[in-house]
């Protein structure tokens, strides 16, 4: 939890946000707690984003920080899984037996997830398309009313997100540190 807080602190300061170290530790604990009490650990990052926004951090910067940390975690998970498969292949096959194919499926799905997260991070237009599609669906089903102000806020979020991603592209050392 402390290491994740340190990653948040590093990323926020890299993006010019002034989140304090204790705040970043709080975000890590929030994620840990809500991942523990929600089904499939699905509530951690949305609640982290909520608290980050509540504390005055820009939503776009917070989203980039969370996605970068998630990408780093998944990438390390994939690398460790591949390392186990390469260096302890025989032991792994013996231990897993008929379930070895599930290990391969898991590695494959995690590789796919790393590629999807990377594509979303590097191509902000994907985020724009997904957000506008969800908004259109919610309007069509009558859950939300058509609102040009909300669409303007979405465009502002996308522009801020694009700027944060562009900053990280030009400062790859920051990503490497993560």
Backbone as a chain_set.jsonl record, in Angstrom:
{"seq": "XXXXXXXXXXXXXXXXXXXXXXXXXXXXXXXXXXXXXXXXXXXXXXXXXXXXXXXXXXXXXXXXXXXXXXXXXXXXXXXXXXXXXXXXXXXXXXXXXXXXXXXXXXXXXXXXXXXXXXXXXXXXXXXXXXXXXXXXXXXXXXXXXXXXXXXXXXXXXXXXXXXXXXXXXXXXXXXXXX", "coords": {"N": [[0.838, -1.186, 0.0], [1.933, 1.214, 0.794], [3.921, 1.471, -1.163], [2.358, 1.758, -3.454], [1.154, 4.188, -2.847], [3.427, 5.797, -2.947], [3.977, 5.589, -5.69], [1.706, 6.917, -6.706], [2.195, 9.467, -5.649], [4.613, 10.152, -6.963], [3.724, 10.115, -9.665], [1.662, 12.07, -9.673], [3.119, 14.381, -9.007], [4.802, 14.441, -11.173], [3.012, 15.151, -13.129], [2.41, 17.687, -12.382], [0.562, 18.117, -10.397], [-0.337, 18.843, -7.011], [-0.487, 16.85, -4.973], [-0.231, 15.645, -1.712], [2.108, 13.495, 0.07], [0.932, 11.948, 2.128], [-1.725, 12.131, 1.38], [-1.625, 10.647, -0.971], [-0.961, 8.144, 0.039], [-3.325, 7.729, 1.376], [-5.074, 7.448, -0.839], [-4.146, 5.031, -1.822], [-4.82, 3.309, 0.288], [-7.596, 3.621, 0.219], [-8.187, 2.425, -2.253], [-7.317, -0.194, -1.695], [-9.066, -0.902, 0.394], [-11.705, -0.636, -0.761], [-11.465, -2.398, -2.889], [-11.381, -4.712, -1.502], [-13.959, -5.0, -0.45], [-15.788, -5.001, -2.497], [-17.481, -6.786, -5.133], [-15.466, -8.9, -7.15], [-13.309, -7.242, -6.796], [-13.825, -4.72, -7.849], [-14.299, -2.094, -7.084], [-12.198, -0.495, -6.213], [-10.492, 1.29, -7.854], [-12.448, 3.127, -9.017], [-13.309, 4.395, -6.637], [-10.897, 5.441, -5.724], [-10.451, 7.314, -7.743], [-12.646, 8.982, -7.259], [-11.994, 10.026, -4.675], [-9.579, 11.272, -5.294], [-10.442, 13.26, -7.061], [-12.167, 14.612, -5.349], [-10.343, 15.714, -3.587], [-9.313, 17.741, -5.093], [-7.681, 17.207, -7.278], [-7.162, 17.102, -10.795], [-9.496, 15.4, -12.823], [-8.758, 14.179, -15.23], [-5.943, 13.977, -14.99], [-5.82, 12.341, -12.723], [-7.007, 10.05, -13.749], [-5.132, 9.276, -15.69], [-2.964, 8.743, -13.992], [-3.97, 6.574, -12.468], [-4.383, 4.71, -14.533], [-1.794, 4.366, -15.478], [-0.502, 3.215, -13.271], [-2.049, 0.876, -13.059], [-1.419, -0.302, -15.513], [1.314, -0.737, -15.142], [1.262, -2.593, -13.005], [-0.11, -4.77, -14.219], [1.635, -5.329, -16.316], [3.943, -6.158, -14.939], [2.855, -8.41, -13.714], [2.352, -10.011, -15.983], [4.993, -10.323, -16.956], [6.196, -11.718, -14.815], [4.608, -14.019, -14.857], [5.24, -15.052, -17.406], [7.965, -15.442, -17.01], [7.925, -17.445, -15.027], [6.745, -19.446, -16.544], [8.721, -19.877, -18.473], [11.146, -20.451, -17.044], [10.474, -22.37, -15.092], [9.036, -24.336, -16.364], [8.585, -27.214, -16.58], [8.102, -27.966, -13.886], [5.884, -26.365, -13.378], [3.987, -27.362, -15.202], [3.771, -29.953, -14.179], [2.792, -29.461, -11.6], [0.346, -28.073, -12.123], [-0.945, -29.785, -13.862], [-3.705, -30.996, -15.608], [-4.799, -28.511, -15.643], [-3.141, -26.672, -16.725], [-3.661, -25.387, -19.121], [-5.391, -23.382, -18.318], [-3.681, -21.631, -17.055], [-2.217, -20.724, -19.247], [-4.285, -19.463, -20.653], [-4.874, -17.441, -18.82], [-2.448, -15.963, -18.84], [-2.488, -15.149, -21.508], [-4.872, -13.577, -21.57], [-4.147, -11.55, -19.78], [-2.012, -10.404, -21.183], [-3.447, -9.411, -23.35], [-5.033, -7.547, -21.974], [-3.057, -5.742, -21.068], [-2.279, -4.746, -23.55], [-4.675, -3.484, -24.353], [-5.07, -1.531, -22.324], [-2.725, -0.058, -22.725], [-3.203, 0.862, -25.363], [-5.47, 2.471, -24.945], [-4.357, 4.37, -23.263], [-2.436, 5.55, -24.916], [-3.831, 6.475, -27.09], [-5.906, 8.858, -26.938], [-8.275, 9.352, -28.298], [-9.722, 7.035, -28.288], [-10.748, 6.933, -25.697], [-12.401, 9.186, -25.826], [-14.267, 8.358, -27.784], [-15.427, 6.103, -26.505], [-16.527, 7.339, -24.213], [-18.375, 9.191, -25.327], [-20.047, 7.395, -26.664], [-21.147, 5.924, -24.523], [-22.478, 8.035, -23.236], [-24.353, 8.708, -25.255], [-25.855, 6.315, -25.313], [-26.935, 6.305, -22.714], [-28.535, 8.59, -22.862], [-30.288, 7.821, -24.892], [-31.64, 5.675, -23.673], [-33.02, 7.037, -21.779], [-31.957, 7.54, -19.297], [-30.245, 9.64, -18.836], [-30.606, 13.118, -19.635], [-30.371, 14.866, -22.755], [-27.611, 17.018, -22.979], [-25.778, 19.798, -23.535], [-23.864, 21.024, -21.985], [-22.763, 18.965, -20.456], [-21.57, 17.486, -22.495], [-19.654, 19.334, -23.262], [-18.086, 19.302, -20.957], [-17.131, 16.71, -21.128], [-15.552, 16.915, -23.442], [-13.657, 18.746, -22.473], [-12.487, 17.191, -20.454], [-11.342, 15.191, -22.072], [-9.484, 16.686, -23.501], [-7.773, 17.553, -21.421], [-6.907, 15.042, -20.584], [-5.578, 14.205, -22.885], [-3.469, 16.045, -22.893], [-2.124, 15.273, -20.523], [-1.33, 12.67, -21.203], [0.313, 13.246, -23.38], [2.334, 14.656, -22.068], [3.448, 12.568, -20.531], [4.357, 10.918, -22.565], [6.472, 12.394, -23.526], [8.12, 12.372, -21.391], [9.385, 9.838, -20.698], [11.001, 8.666, -18.833], [9.771, 9.079, -16.408], [7.677, 7.252, -16.501], [9.17, 4.921, -16.63], [10.312, 4.921, -14.091], [8.094, 4.339, -12.56]], "CA": [[0.0, 0.0, 0.0], [2.852, 2.354, 0.827], [4.58, 1.589, -2.467], [1.381, 2.325, -4.391], [1.057, 5.607, -2.496], [4.626, 6.435, -3.488], [3.767, 5.703, -7.138], [0.744, 8.011, -6.924], [2.892, 10.719, -5.355], [5.538, 10.396, -8.075], [2.987, 10.422, -10.892], [0.98, 13.365, -9.536], [4.108, 15.453, -9.081], [5.277, 14.477, -12.559], [1.988, 15.844, -13.93], [2.24, 19.047, -11.889], [-0.436, 18.181, -9.329], [0.304, 19.034, -5.71], [-0.994, 15.893, -3.991], [0.746, 15.341, -0.673], [2.451, 12.077, 0.212], [-0.074, 11.292, 2.964], [-2.921, 12.002, 0.545], [-1.396, 9.541, -1.911], [-1.093, 6.924, 0.843], [-4.776, 7.58, 1.595], [-5.667, 6.913, -2.068], [-3.786, 3.613, -1.9], [-5.646, 2.6, 1.262], [-8.967, 3.632, -0.301], [-8.255, 1.382, -3.274], [-7.191, -1.49, -1.033], [-10.292, -1.165, 1.148], [-12.86, -0.851, -1.622], [-11.244, -3.63, -3.656], [-11.661, -5.819, -0.598], [-15.373, -5.158, -0.085], [-16.655, -5.034, -3.676], [-17.337, -8.019, -5.923], [-14.375, -8.953, -8.138], [-12.384, -6.138, -6.511], [-14.111, -3.734, -8.897], [-14.585, -0.761, -6.577], [-11.025, 0.236, -5.741], [-10.084, 2.424, -8.689], [-13.452, 4.204, -9.06], [-13.301, 5.157, -5.388], [-9.668, 6.231, -5.725], [-10.705, 8.456, -8.624], [-13.562, 9.865, -6.535], [-11.258, 10.74, -3.627], [-8.606, 12.157, -5.932], [-11.186, 14.42, -7.556], [-12.68, 15.317, -4.175], [-9.226, 16.457, -3.003], [-8.924, 18.842, -5.968], [-6.862, 16.801, -8.423], [-7.935, 17.053, -12.035], [-9.974, 14.053, -13.139], [-7.956, 13.615, -16.328], [-4.641, 13.59, -14.439], [-6.044, 11.196, -11.845], [-7.267, 8.892, -14.606], [-3.85, 8.865, -16.263], [-2.178, 8.159, -12.906], [-4.52, 5.245, -12.161], [-4.145, 3.808, -15.654], [-0.362, 4.076, -15.527], [-0.209, 2.267, -12.202], [-2.674, -0.4, -13.437], [-0.624, -0.863, -16.599], [2.567, -1.234, -14.565], [0.946, -3.817, -12.257], [-0.436, -5.845, -15.16], [2.85, -5.657, -17.054], [4.778, -6.95, -14.037], [2.183, -9.702, -13.578], [2.61, -10.765, -17.217], [6.411, -10.679, -17.006], [6.435, -12.771, -13.833], [3.961, -15.226, -15.373], [6.052, -15.585, -18.511], [9.21, -15.931, -16.405], [7.632, -18.74, -14.399], [6.495, -20.399, -17.624], [9.977, -20.169, -19.169], [12.198, -21.01, -16.197], [9.981, -23.501, -14.305], [8.006, -24.933, -17.21], [8.29, -28.603, -16.211], [7.487, -27.977, -12.549], [4.567, -25.744, -13.501], [3.104, -28.343, -15.865], [3.555, -31.058, -13.243], [1.959, -28.968, -10.503], [-0.993, -27.712, -12.599], [-1.552, -30.933, -14.538], [-4.683, -30.713, -16.667], [-5.217, -27.112, -15.56], [-2.09, -25.833, -17.316], [-4.259, -24.55, -20.159], [-5.952, -22.19, -17.67], [-2.543, -20.735, -16.839], [-1.942, -20.106, -20.552], [-5.392, -18.538, -20.93], [-4.673, -16.286, -17.942], [-1.338, -15.163, -19.377], [-2.974, -14.538, -22.754], [-5.829, -12.51, -21.249], [-3.417, -10.438, -19.183], [-1.295, -9.739, -22.28], [-4.471, -8.644, -24.07], [-5.402, -6.408, -21.136], [-1.952, -4.78, -21.133], [-2.352, -4.083, -24.86], [-5.851, -2.6, -24.367], [-4.777, -0.373, -21.465], [-1.719, 0.738, -23.438], [-3.849, 1.545, -26.495], [-6.33, 3.531, -24.411], [-3.5, 5.444, -22.753], [-1.687, 6.223, -25.974], [-4.762, 7.02, -28.088], [-7.017, 9.461, -26.2], [-9.511, 9.325, -29.083], [-10.482, 5.86, -27.86], [-11.486, 7.376, -24.503], [-13.452, 10.095, -26.31], [-15.287, 7.552, -28.458], [-16.127, 5.302, -25.494], [-17.309, 8.239, -23.366], [-19.51, 9.706, -26.089], [-20.948, 6.274, -26.923], [-21.879, 5.67, -23.281], [-23.392, 9.157, -23.057], [-25.459, 8.552, -26.21], [-26.697, 5.205, -24.866], [-27.679, 6.732, -21.526], [-29.563, 9.52, -23.32], [-31.271, 7.053, -25.671], [-32.447, 4.877, -22.753], [-33.744, 7.933, -20.889], [-31.317, 7.629, -17.99], [-29.777, 11.027, -18.812], [-31.185, 14.004, -20.64], [-29.369, 15.476, -23.63], [-27.081, 18.183, -22.296], [-24.566, 20.278, -24.198], [-22.871, 21.334, -20.958], [-22.085, 17.712, -20.124], [-20.7, 17.162, -23.624], [-18.518, 20.245, -23.156], [-17.238, 18.795, -19.885], [-16.457, 15.519, -21.665], [-14.494, 17.396, -24.335], [-12.615, 19.334, -21.627], [-11.793, 16.061, -19.845], [-10.532, 14.536, -23.104], [-8.346, 17.57, -23.8], [-6.852, 17.447, -20.285], [-6.348, 13.689, -20.649], [-4.631, 14.216, -24.006], [-2.281, 16.789, -22.443], [-1.401, 14.453, -19.543], [-0.698, 11.569, -21.933], [1.403, 13.833, -24.167], [3.423, 14.934, -21.126], [4.1, 11.312, -20.175], [5.073, 10.439, -23.752], [7.711, 13.152, -23.656], [8.905, 12.134, -20.175], [9.298, 8.382, -20.532], [11.711, 8.275, -17.63], [8.778, 9.056, -15.322], [6.982, 5.97, -16.619], [10.144, 3.895, -16.288], [10.442, 4.928, -12.628], [6.918, 3.602, -12.049]], "C": [[0.879, 1.245, 0.0], [3.539, 2.575, -0.508], [3.621, 2.168, -3.507], [1.19, 3.812, -4.116], [2.247, 6.392, -3.028], [4.52, 6.598, -5.004], [2.796, 6.839, -7.457], [1.427, 9.363, -6.725], [3.821, 11.095, -6.506], [4.79, 10.823, -9.335], [2.289, 11.788, -10.804], [1.973, 14.511, -9.646], [4.713, 15.553, -10.475], [4.315, 15.252, -13.447], [1.709, 17.26, -13.43], [1.154, 19.199, -10.837], [0.276, 18.247, -7.992], [-0.297, 18.123, -4.642], [0.112, 15.59, -2.995], [0.983, 13.844, -0.543], [1.404, 11.346, 1.048], [-1.401, 11.15, 2.219], [-2.783, 10.802, -0.378], [-1.458, 8.197, -1.194], [-2.576, 6.662, 1.106], [-5.444, 6.981, 0.36], [-5.365, 5.419, -2.209], [-4.624, 2.793, -0.917], [-7.107, 2.543, 0.818], [-9.133, 2.528, -1.341], [-8.203, -0.01, -2.667], [-8.489, -1.859, -0.323], [-11.454, -1.499, 0.217], [-12.681, -2.056, -2.55], [-11.578, -4.847, -2.798], [-13.13, -6.036, -0.323], [-16.311, -5.191, -1.295], [-16.44, -6.326, -4.449], [-16.262, -7.882, -6.995], [-13.396, -7.801, -7.98], [-12.571, -4.988, -7.49], [-14.266, -2.303, -8.386], [-13.387, 0.078, -6.2], [-10.69, 1.458, -6.565], [-11.169, 3.489, -8.838], [-13.477, 5.042, -7.779], [-12.018, 5.973, -5.243], [-9.863, 7.479, -6.579], [-11.623, 9.47, -7.942], [-12.81, 10.688, -5.482], [-10.205, 11.679, -4.209], [-9.282, 13.431, -6.436], [-11.698, 15.267, -6.392], [-11.597, 16.177, -3.524], [-8.684, 17.541, -3.925], [-7.991, 18.478, -7.105], [-7.743, 16.74, -9.66], [-8.28, 15.604, -12.37], [-9.12, 13.413, -14.221], [-6.591, 13.162, -15.823], [-4.773, 12.365, -13.543], [-6.271, 9.925, -12.653], [-5.969, 8.371, -15.209], [-2.977, 8.206, -15.197], [-2.662, 6.742, -12.61], [-4.26, 4.252, -13.289], [-2.672, 3.432, -15.761], [0.014, 3.045, -14.468], [-0.809, 0.897, -12.537], [-1.874, -1.086, -14.541], [0.687, -1.451, -16.063], [2.327, -2.537, -13.799], [0.708, -4.981, -13.202], [0.804, -6.282, -15.935], [3.783, -6.52, -16.204], [4.173, -8.343, -13.846], [2.45, -10.591, -14.795], [4.066, -11.214, -17.274], [6.755, -11.784, -16.01], [5.819, -14.086, -14.313], [4.735, -15.869, -16.502], [7.376, -16.14, -17.975], [9.016, -17.284, -15.744], [7.452, -19.806, -15.474], [7.793, -20.805, -18.318], [10.951, -20.932, -18.272], [11.76, -22.224, -15.368], [8.874, -24.242, -15.053], [7.615, -26.34, -16.764], [7.6, -28.694, -14.854], [6.067, -27.418, -12.6], [3.569, -26.716, -14.13], [2.775, -29.505, -14.927], [2.584, -30.639, -12.137], [0.521, -28.71, -10.96], [-1.701, -28.867, -13.309], [-2.469, -30.517, -15.676], [-5.135, -29.253, -16.678], [-4.191, -26.15, -16.141], [-2.665, -24.904, -18.381], [-4.894, -23.293, -19.559], [-4.863, -21.151, -17.383], [-2.234, -19.989, -18.135], [-3.04, -19.114, -20.931], [-5.23, -17.277, -20.09], [-3.557, -15.375, -18.429], [-1.8, -14.436, -20.64], [-3.938, -13.392, -22.499], [-5.135, -11.303, -20.624], [-2.583, -9.693, -20.224], [-2.267, -8.879, -23.075], [-4.873, -7.401, -23.28], [-4.31, -5.338, -21.131], [-2.002, -4.015, -22.46], [-3.53, -3.11, -24.924], [-5.592, -1.35, -23.522], [-3.751, 0.535, -22.135], [-2.323, 1.505, -24.6], [-4.725, 2.691, -26.016], [-5.492, 4.693, -23.901], [-2.843, 6.236, -23.879], [-2.575, 6.857, -27.043], [-5.977, 7.608, -27.376], [-8.338, 9.49, -26.984], [-10.367, 8.115, -28.732], [-11.334, 6.219, -26.648], [-12.652, 8.273, -24.921], [-14.59, 9.302, -26.925], [-16.105, 6.743, -27.441], [-17.045, 6.189, -24.652], [-18.541, 8.755, -24.096], [-20.518, 8.603, -26.417], [-21.784, 5.958, -25.687], [-22.886, 6.774, -23.026], [-24.593, 9.026, -23.991], [-26.404, 7.428, -25.796], [-27.55, 5.604, -23.661], [-28.788, 7.723, -21.883], [-30.672, 8.754, -24.043], [-32.184, 6.226, -24.762], [-33.187, 5.723, -21.72], [-33.153, 8.05, -19.499], [-30.779, 9.038, -17.773], [-30.541, 11.823, -19.856], [-30.057, 14.575, -21.493], [-28.924, 16.795, -23.012], [-25.778, 18.604, -22.969], [-23.477, 20.633, -23.191], [-22.068, 20.085, -20.599], [-21.134, 17.316, -21.251], [-19.474, 18.069, -23.647], [-17.55, 19.803, -22.074], [-16.471, 17.55, -20.336], [-15.306, 15.942, -22.562], [-13.34, 18.015, -23.552], [-11.803, 18.233, -20.945], [-10.854, 15.407, -20.854], [-9.308, 15.387, -23.434], [-7.318, 17.514, -22.674], [-6.16, 16.088, -20.272], [-5.287, 13.626, -21.73], [-3.339, 14.942, -23.597], [-1.451, 15.966, -21.454], [-0.671, 13.307, -20.236], [0.484, 12.087, -22.755], [2.598, 14.147, -23.274], [4.182, 13.656, -20.798], [4.856, 10.722, -21.356], [6.426, 11.117, -23.873], [8.631, 12.965, -22.446], [8.856, 10.645, -19.828], [10.052, 7.892, -19.304], [10.758, 8.194, -16.441], [8.028, 7.727, -15.323], [7.919, 4.839, -16.21], [10.315, 3.786, -14.781], [9.281, 4.158, -12.008], [7.138, 2.116, -12.232]], "O": [[0.601, 2.211, -0.71], [3.723, 3.712, -0.942], [4.024, 2.975, -4.345], [1.075, 4.607, -5.049], [2.095, 7.518, -3.502], [4.926, 7.626, -5.546], [3.036, 7.628, -8.371], [1.259, 10.282, -7.526], [3.81, 12.236, -6.967], [5.181, 11.786, -9.995], [2.325, 12.567, -11.757], [1.694, 15.51, -10.31], [5.096, 16.64, -10.908], [4.729, 15.923, -14.393], [0.864, 17.958, -13.99], [0.858, 20.321, -10.426], [1.393, 17.746, -7.864], [-0.583, 18.571, -3.532], [1.248, 15.313, -3.378], [0.172, 13.031, -0.985], [1.024, 10.225, 0.706], [-2.118, 10.167, 2.404], [-3.727, 10.029, -0.543], [-1.952, 7.218, -1.753], [-3.029, 5.518, 1.064], [-6.293, 6.098, 0.489], [-6.21, 4.643, -2.655], [-5.085, 1.702, -1.255], [-7.779, 1.531, 1.019], [-10.112, 1.782, -1.309], [-8.952, -0.9, -3.071], [-8.958, -2.993, -0.425], [-12.111, -2.526, 0.384], [-13.67, -2.668, -2.953], [-12.005, -5.882, -3.31], [-13.528, -7.153, 0.008], [-17.514, -5.392, -1.129], [-15.349, -6.896, -4.427], [-16.173, -6.853, -7.665], [-12.723, -7.426, -8.94], [-11.602, -4.358, -7.912], [-14.357, -1.38, -9.195], [-13.541, 1.261, -5.893], [-10.612, 2.561, -6.025], [-10.842, 4.675, -8.791], [-13.647, 6.26, -7.835], [-12.046, 7.077, -4.698], [-9.48, 8.577, -6.175], [-11.4, 10.676, -8.037], [-12.975, 11.906, -5.41], [-9.971, 12.762, -3.671], [-8.764, 14.534, -6.263], [-11.665, 16.496, -6.45], [-11.889, 17.239, -2.975], [-7.699, 18.198, -3.587], [-7.546, 19.363, -7.835], [-8.917, 16.374, -9.588], [-7.455, 14.703, -12.217], [-8.793, 12.229, -14.136], [-6.126, 12.081, -16.186], [-3.942, 11.459, -13.595], [-5.788, 8.854, -12.287], [-5.733, 7.164, -15.235], [-2.316, 7.206, -15.478], [-1.857, 5.816, -12.513], [-3.952, 3.087, -13.036], [-2.346, 2.295, -16.101], [0.764, 2.11, -14.745], [-0.162, -0.129, -12.327], [-1.674, -2.301, -14.511], [1.111, -2.528, -16.482], [3.105, -3.483, -13.93], [1.263, -6.063, -13.009], [0.999, -7.472, -16.18], [4.348, -7.498, -16.695], [4.897, -9.338, -13.821], [2.739, -11.779, -14.652], [4.344, -12.366, -17.608], [7.524, -12.69, -16.332], [6.437, -15.144, -14.192], [4.871, -17.091, -16.553], [7.848, -17.182, -18.431], [9.855, -18.173, -15.888], [7.942, -20.928, -15.337], [7.946, -21.963, -18.709], [11.518, -21.943, -18.687], [12.605, -23.029, -14.979], [7.906, -24.712, -14.455], [6.43, -26.623, -16.588], [6.62, -29.423, -14.701], [5.163, -27.936, -11.946], [2.448, -26.87, -13.647], [1.64, -29.979, -14.887], [1.668, -31.383, -11.789], [-0.423, -29.086, -10.265], [-2.931, -28.91, -13.347], [-2.071, -29.789, -16.585], [-5.785, -28.812, -17.626], [-4.363, -24.934, -16.053], [-2.213, -23.769, -18.529], [-4.934, -22.251, -20.213], [-5.103, -19.946, -17.462], [-2.015, -18.778, -18.127], [-2.754, -18.045, -21.47], [-5.425, -16.168, -20.587], [-3.705, -14.153, -18.431], [-1.53, -13.247, -20.814], [-3.837, -12.346, -23.139], [-5.497, -10.161, -20.91], [-2.461, -8.47, -20.152], [-1.946, -7.745, -23.433], [-5.034, -6.324, -23.854], [-4.617, -4.147, -21.183], [-1.796, -2.802, -22.497], [-3.4, -2.024, -25.488], [-5.867, -0.235, -23.964], [-3.893, 1.757, -22.115], [-1.996, 2.674, -24.806], [-4.723, 3.767, -26.615], [-5.857, 5.856, -24.076], [-2.714, 7.457, -23.792], [-2.108, 7.691, -27.819], [-6.986, 6.919, -27.224], [-9.404, 9.638, -26.388], [-11.591, 8.156, -28.861], [-12.507, 5.851, -26.579], [-13.765, 8.124, -24.417], [-15.756, 9.55, -26.618], [-17.333, 6.709, -27.516], [-18.199, 5.838, -24.406], [-19.637, 8.754, -23.536], [-21.722, 8.859, -26.444], [-22.992, 5.747, -25.791], [-24.024, 6.5, -22.644], [-25.731, 9.213, -23.562], [-27.621, 7.569, -25.913], [-28.737, 5.283, -23.595], [-29.86, 7.699, -21.278], [-31.855, 9.013, -23.826], [-33.374, 6.089, -25.046], [-33.904, 5.184, -20.878], [-33.79, 8.608, -18.606], [-30.845, 9.571, -16.665], [-31.054, 11.273, -20.83], [-28.933, 14.747, -21.022], [-29.751, 17.593, -22.573], [-24.799, 17.858, -22.972], [-22.291, 20.551, -23.509], [-20.847, 20.141, -20.456], [-20.019, 16.863, -20.993], [-18.381, 17.631, -24.008], [-16.335, 19.912, -22.24], [-15.31, 17.36, -19.973], [-14.207, 15.396, -22.464], [-12.177, 17.837, -23.915], [-10.578, 18.324, -20.862], [-9.705, 15.104, -20.532], [-8.215, 14.854, -23.625], [-6.118, 17.435, -22.938], [-4.967, 15.996, -19.982], [-4.215, 13.059, -21.52], [-2.242, 14.491, -23.927], [-0.223, 15.957, -21.532], [0.474, 13.004, -19.899], [1.531, 11.443, -22.819], [3.744, 13.932, -23.669], [5.413, 13.649, -20.786], [5.895, 10.089, -21.166], [7.408, 10.494, -24.274], [9.795, 13.363, -22.484], [8.338, 10.259, -18.779], [9.764, 6.81, -18.792], [10.919, 7.34, -15.569], [7.775, 7.149, -14.266], [7.508, 3.906, -15.521], [10.449, 2.684, -14.248], [9.465, 3.413, -11.045], [6.276, 1.314, -11.872]]}, "num_chains": 1, "name": "protein.A"}
